């Protein structure tokens, strides 16, 4: 029964792709730029919040253990985080003061002559 309902909803969802667009959709980039600031702010906040909400639920997946990250022993969870922080400290110790300097970018060809 659930499969039938799901298939029916999937057909309706795919059929809605062929419906003509509504009048509220911006037709050109200029008309989209002339929208009110409130709408721009709401859409910007929604674009920033939705990925954070959807990706954080993957971190809280229980994998059958009913515990966050699928770890049922807190000592193991502490070791996992300590290992990651140790590797992060090694990387920051080596490359922490590295900056992206535009003058040091390489845009030329490789010199194979060895001069």
C-alpha positions as CSV (number, residue, x, y, z in Angstrom):
1,X,0.0,0.0,0.0
2,X,2.8,2.4,0.9
3,X,4.6,1.6,-2.3
4,X,1.5,2.4,-4.3
5,X,1.0,5.7,-2.5
6,X,4.7,6.6,-2.9
7,X,4.6,5.8,-6.7
8,X,1.5,7.9,-7.1
9,X,3.1,10.8,-5.3
10,X,6.2,10.4,-7.5
11,X,4.1,10.5,-10.6
12,X,2.4,13.7,-9.4
13,X,5.8,15.2,-8.6
14,X,7.2,14.4,-12.0
15,X,4.1,15.7,-13.7
16,X,4.4,19.0,-11.9
17,X,7.7,19.6,-13.8
18,X,5.7,20.1,-17.0
19,X,3.3,22.7,-15.6
20,X,3.8,26.2,-16.9
21,X,5.7,28.5,-14.5
22,X,3.7,30.8,-12.2
23,X,3.7,34.6,-12.5
24,X,5.7,35.0,-9.3
25,X,8.9,33.7,-10.9
26,X,11.3,36.3,-12.1
27,X,11.5,36.3,-15.9
28,X,14.9,38.0,-16.3
29,X,17.9,38.8,-14.1
30,X,17.0,42.5,-14.1
31,X,13.5,41.7,-12.7
32,X,15.0,39.5,-10.1
33,X,17.4,42.3,-9.1
34,X,14.4,44.6,-8.6
35,X,12.8,42.4,-6.0
36,X,12.3,43.9,-2.5
37,X,15.1,43.7,0.0
38,X,13.0,41.6,2.4
39,X,12.6,38.8,-0.1
40,X,16.4,38.9,-0.9
41,X,17.2,38.7,2.8
42,X,14.8,35.8,3.4
43,X,16.1,33.8,0.4
44,X,19.7,34.4,1.5
45,X,19.0,33.2,5.0
46,X,17.2,30.2,3.7
47,X,20.0,29.4,1.3
48,X,22.5,29.5,4.3
49,X,20.4,27.7,6.8
50,X,19.1,24.7,4.8
51,X,22.5,23.1,4.0
52,X,23.5,23.4,7.6
53,X,20.3,21.8,8.8
54,X,20.4,19.0,6.3
55,X,24.1,18.2,6.7
56,X,24.0,18.3,10.5
57,X,21.4,15.5,10.6
58,X,24.0,13.2,8.9
59,X,26.4,13.8,11.8
60,X,23.7,12.8,14.2
61,X,22.9,9.6,12.4
62,X,22.9,6.7,14.9
63,X,23.8,3.8,12.6
64,X,21.8,1.5,14.8
65,X,23.6,2.3,18.0
66,X,21.2,5.0,19.1
67,X,24.3,7.2,19.7
68,X,25.6,10.2,17.8
69,X,28.2,9.4,15.2
70,X,27.4,5.7,15.6
71,X,29.7,5.4,18.7
72,X,28.2,3.8,21.8
73,X,31.3,4.3,24.0
74,X,32.2,7.8,25.0
75,X,35.9,6.9,25.4
76,X,36.0,5.9,21.8
77,X,34.3,9.2,20.8
78,X,36.9,11.1,22.8
79,X,39.8,9.2,21.1
80,X,38.2,10.0,17.7
81,X,38.0,13.7,18.4
82,X,41.5,13.8,20.0
83,X,43.0,12.1,16.9
84,X,41.4,14.6,14.6
85,X,42.5,17.5,16.8
86,X,46.0,16.1,16.9
87,X,46.2,15.9,13.1
88,X,44.7,19.4,12.9
89,X,47.5,20.7,15.2
90,X,50.2,19.1,13.1
91,X,48.7,20.7,10.0
92,X,48.4,24.1,11.6
93,X,52.0,23.8,13.0
94,X,53.3,23.2,9.5
95,X,51.0,25.4,7.4
96,X,49.2,27.7,9.9
97,X,51.0,30.9,8.9
98,X,50.7,30.2,5.1
99,X,49.0,33.0,3.3
100,X,47.7,33.1,-0.2
101,X,49.9,35.8,-1.7
102,X,49.0,36.9,-5.2
103,X,52.6,37.8,-6.1
104,X,53.8,34.2,-5.5
105,X,51.3,32.6,-7.8
106,X,52.7,30.6,-10.6
107,X,51.4,31.5,-14.1
108,X,54.4,30.8,-16.3
109,X,55.6,27.7,-18.0
110,X,57.8,25.0,-16.4
111,X,61.5,25.3,-17.2
112,X,62.7,21.9,-18.1
113,X,66.3,23.1,-19.1
114,X,67.5,23.0,-15.4
115,X,69.2,26.4,-15.5
